[in-house]
């Protein structure tokens, strides 16, 4: 998948307080990302930065392959046309639901007939078409969030950012909202990033879970995160040992520049390559056995054993071209761009 956002050395300070400190983060187009963290973890700040509504204190954001230039108002305006942020407590303008949803279209000078068609479609997508003439100020909390979502969808954004969409909403409306989010992503390939202070459960859609803790990013610890250490340093590369695993990885010292001694090592399950038996294996390739196999929407996930379980995720199309089976021995390659490293605080360790 093409890269949507790429964050590097991103820092955001409010006075003397550092609220975000993210070394590296790459988000792919077409995905759903659940951003989890306690209140005050920095989730809303990160979403505001991704919406180009705030300027980072340090570091850079690359969007669709182009570095964001915060000194050019016209550049930011163009970017903001492609990204919509729906606030945790969205405000409704006075007047009808229809006039609320058409607001962004009027700003963009869309014609009246086309506006009506777009508004009706957006409200239908969120199950609120029957409320089109209702007074927006008299909607329930769940209804208000769905209308705010329709208002965002109406302008056809490339990216939809949702700040706590399930907050202060009853369980039934939570279920409806998450069904809508999933459907929007599937039908329109809209990239969606939403924050939550709750642990995502099965009905909450997410291709990947990101965890913010006091402004620092961690990947979901259930997935492909290992404690690692440098075993041998050789010139431009070093051999790294993964705790509890039967494999060792050879990584460039450029990748390892931000860590020392023992560190976290994350292997992106979507970037692990399954090698053809006729291909000469490159470095960091290993023979493994398939332990289980699961179809999840348009992807296939399977785990292999490297001393610990390693999750691999591929598109269903790729799987059909090169299928694997339970108990089968396969050769996998862990390319360097699939691997991220993060400092490990003293005394920490992943079980």
C-alpha positions, -999 to +999 in steps of 0.1 A: +000+000+000+012+036-007+023+056+023-003+082+035+015+099+064+051+096+074+062+112+106+098+117+116+111+132+149+077+147+155+076+169+187+048+191+200+053+213+231+029+235+249+052+258+268+075+237+289+052+206+286+060+181+259+028+164+248+041+145+218+074+128+210+072+104+181+104+091+165+089+075+134+054+066+122+043+054+088+006+051+080-006+035+047-034+047+025-068+029+028-063+017+063-082+020+096-060+029+125-072+029+161-052+054+182-055+042+218-044+059+250-056+074+283-070+109+285-041+133+282-019+108+262-017+132+232-043+116+210-062+148+202-030+167+196-017+141+171-050+142+152-048+180+150-013+178+136-025+152+111-053+176+101-027+204+096-045+225+122-014+228+144+023+233+137+047+208+153+075+222+175+100+199+158+103+172+132+084+168+100+052+153+085+052+140+049+017+137+034+012+118+001+049+119-005+052+157+001+067+174+031+043+198+048+053+234+046+039+253+075+051+286+063+028+287+033-009+294+039-020+283+004-001+250+008-018+243+041-052+252+027-048+227-001-039+200+024-068+208+046-092+201+017-081+165+017-084+158+055-114+162+078-113+161+116-145+153+134-142+166+170-151+146+201-179+170+208-189+184+174-209+216+172-240+219+151-248+252+134-283+266+140-308+254+115-316+220+099-295+189+096-294+196+058-279+230+063-252+216+086-241+189+062-241+212+032-219+238+049-186+226+035-201+223+000-213+259+001-178+270+011-164+250-019-190+267-042-207+235-052-240+241-071-273+238-053-286+207-072-253+189-067-252+199-031-286+184-025-275+151-040-243+149-020-260+158+013-286+131+008-260+105+000-239+114+030-268+113+054-279+080+039-244+066+045-247+073+082-284+063+085-297+098+091-315+106+058-348+106+077-335+135+099-326+158+069-352+185+079-348+181+117-335+209+139-298+200+144-297+215+179-323+189+191-304+158+181-292+132+207-255+128+213-252+097+190-273+114+163-251+146+165-220+125+159-235+108+129-245+141+113-210+155+120-196+124+103-219+130+073-207+166+072-172+153+069-181+127+043-199+153+021-166+170+011-151+136+000-119+137+021-090+114+014-086+110+052-111+110+080-099+117+115-123+110+143-116+121+179-132+097+203-162+088+181-176+065+208-173+089+237-205+098+255-225+076+232-247+047+243-237+011+233-262+009+204-250+041+188-214+030+194-221-002+174-238+018+146-209+043+144-183+016+141-203-002+115-205+031+095-167+036+099-160+001+086-184+005+057-170+039+047-135+024+046-146-006+025-168+012+000-147+044-005-112+033+004-112+063+028-083+063+052-096+065+087-077+073+120-098+074+151-089+078+188-102+060+217-094+057+254-110+023+255-093-009+245-106-017+210-128-048+210-138-070+181-166-048+168-143-018+167-126-018+132-089-014+130-062-028+107-037-016+132-038-004+168-014+024+178-009+031+215+000+066+229+014+068+264+024+102+277+030+114+241+051+084+231+040+059+205+039+021+210+025-005+187+000-030+201+021-053+222+001-083+210+016-080+176+052-086+166+071-066+192+102-082+207+130-073+231+162-072+211+198-065+216+230-061+195+250-093+195+278-084+171+286-050+156+302-054+121+311-022+102+279-008+087+257-035+100+251-053+133+237-088+142+208-085+166+193-112+188+156-113+195+149-125+231+133-159+232+136-164+194+155-188+173+165-162+147+189-133+145+186-102+123+213-083+105+204-046+105+222-015+093+236+008+120+215+036+105+184+017+116+199+011+150+211+047+155+183+057+178+187+028+203+214+014+225+221-020+241+186-035+246+156-021+227+121-028+213+120-042+178+087-041+158+082-062+127+054-048+105+032-079+097+021-064+063+057-060+050+069-095+057+076-112+024+068-148+015+095-160-008+091-182-039+110-215-036+129-206-068+141-173-053+176-171-038+169-159-003+183-125+007+197-118+042+172-120+070+153-149+054+142-179+074+125-212+070+094-214+092+062-235+098+027-221+094+008-224+127-026-210+119-044-193+091-073-168+092-092-148+066-101-113+077-120-093+052-096-085+023-066-098+041-052-132+052-033-135+085-012-164+096+013-170+123+047-188+121+071-199+148+104-182+153+108-193+189+078-170+195+048-165+173+052-140+144+021-126+127+021-122+089-006-103+071-011-103+033-037-092+009-061-119-002-050-114-037-014-120-028-024-151-008-043-165-038-012-160-060+011-177-035-011-197-010+002-213+022-014-241+043-014-252+079+017-271+089+035-260+057+071-250+058+077-217+040+106-192+036+099-157+048+120-125+043+121-097+069+131-066+048+147-038+066+118-014+059+095-038+078+115-033+110+113-004+134+133+000+166+124+019+198+143+027+230+137+004+259+136+021+293+158+006+320+141-024+336+115-028+309+111-061+290+084-076+268+074-111+280 
